[in-house]
Amino acid sequence: MGILNITPDSFFDGGKYKNDKAIIAQVEKMLVEGATFIDIGAYSSRPGAKHISEQEELERILPVVRTLVKEFPEILISIDTFRSNIAEKCIEHSACIINDISAGSMDPTMFKTIAKLQVPYIMMHMQDTPQIMQANPTYKNVVTDILYYFSKKIHELRALGVNDIIADVGFGFGKTIEQNYTLLKNLDLFKNLETPILTGVSRKSMLYIPLEITPKKALNATTVVNTIALLKGTNILRVHDVKEAVESIKIIDLIK
């Protein structure tokens, strides 16, 4: 899954893709390098990010969806949003997956909307909201707490008739660095959910802070952790750097 942030303030590539030319060029690059899906985000969810209105998010994302569907008719677009109205409008314009950082917690109508739309749904675990999630992340046991969280969410979704569910433990979303690595160490336990697992660690602070580097220098660390995640059962890698992720997948496939 290739990341396309069309936000001005995302932690790594905020403000980089401001016009159609830049957006099309980046998406084409990711598709050529082997991306299966393109995940478009118009609401920055980095720690402490500015909250924007639903209307502003819609005005950012819908024209990009239209442009990409026109330019790449076979493209599979995922929409990174926690708002059911945004999800519905983008699916109407040929997006096909919804990626919700809040797993329905920030919009009580999201689950019913997904059931109506019958599209694959990525649910991520996040403690609190992007604005305050890193203030004081606390768990009794980060692994079992999140497994229980997902089991409840899956039960709710199944009861509504949602079949295509993907789980994302939410590295960096309301977790300390130590908690992130505890989750990585135990990622194979999440296969018990019997859903595909998505992992998104690309250039995140859990990588660059311990190494005392910047996000721009965290590609090697990203590849290392992506490889560990694949060995522990991850099915989808969400990345800024598609070529390197595809290479990791190919190597892991060889040893399998």
Helices and strands as residue ranges (DSSP letters): E 2-5, H 20-33, E 38-41, H 54-71, E 77-80, H 84-92, E 97-100, H 110-117, E 121-124, H 142-159, E 165-168, H 177-185, G 187-193, E 198-199, H 205-211, G 215-217, H 219-231, E 236-237, H 242-255
